Every structure is written in C-alpha cells, then in structure tokens.
Amino acid sequence: MSAILVGVDGSTSSLRAAAYAAGLARRQRCRLIAVYVRKGPPTMIPLGDDSGAAAATAFEAQDEIERELRSHLPGLGVEASFMVRTGEPYAELIAAAKEARADAVIVGKSAKVLHRIAGSLAVKLVRCGHWPVTVVP
C-alpha cells in the first residue's frame, strides 16, 4: 500500500478511524491522508436570522474542528497529510481518494439513526467499489 485515506469529522468514531488508519499506515509503511469535509454555505437562511449569526456559528464550529484535527496529525508517527474540502462528504472523499490514488479508505461508523434507513457514508463508499473500505465503530 502506498496511501491510506481516512475521513475525519471530529466525531468519536472518526477519531477512532483515524487512530486505526494511523496504525495501519505505520505497519504498512505508507502515507496517511486525513480528509475533513466542511459543509458548504447553508442553502436556506434560518427565518428571522437577518444577522447571519447561525451561519457564522456553524463556520466557527467547523474552524475549531479543523484546528483540533490538524493538531493531532504530528503525533501519529507516520507520514501524514491533512486535506480540507468543502461539499458533500461522499463526493469529496471519492474525489480525494482518486486524486491521492489511495489504496484503502477508512471511515468511522455513522451514529445517525436516519443513516440506517437512507444509507450511511460508509455503505455508499463500499457500494462504490473502488477501494477496500474499513468501517471503524
């Protein structure tokens, strides 16, 4: 393997996925690419929010998650890079994996109930069938 891509979003399961991916990259002596996908600007502005405070708060939260994720990379003990993309996580992870020529994709298990009905990011990545996908609980 030459590159392992891991999707991170600050959730507990994504941090576990990152730890698993770092261990795998260390054992396989390959690069680790951590990808954080930021949400784009909201398509609907909440009614009554003329100041844009809700959007600003959401962007500040994403900035904080990004800073925290970046701070963890140096301590992993592997050659690691951090990529930030904006958009829909499935599409952005696929694009990042293709660009990086990743040999495997690792993600954390979704904790959202709706994903059991509509399908989670992990299930969509597995169905894509381009890379081995590991889902970390």
Secondary structure, DSSP 4 states (H G I P E B T S, - for coil): --EEEEEE-SSHHHHHHHHHHHHHHHHHT-EEEEEEEE----SSPPTT--S-HHHHHHHHHHHHHHHHHHHHGGGGSS-EEEEEEES-HHHHHHHHHHHHT-SEEEEEPP--THHHHH--HHHHHHHH-SS-EEEE-
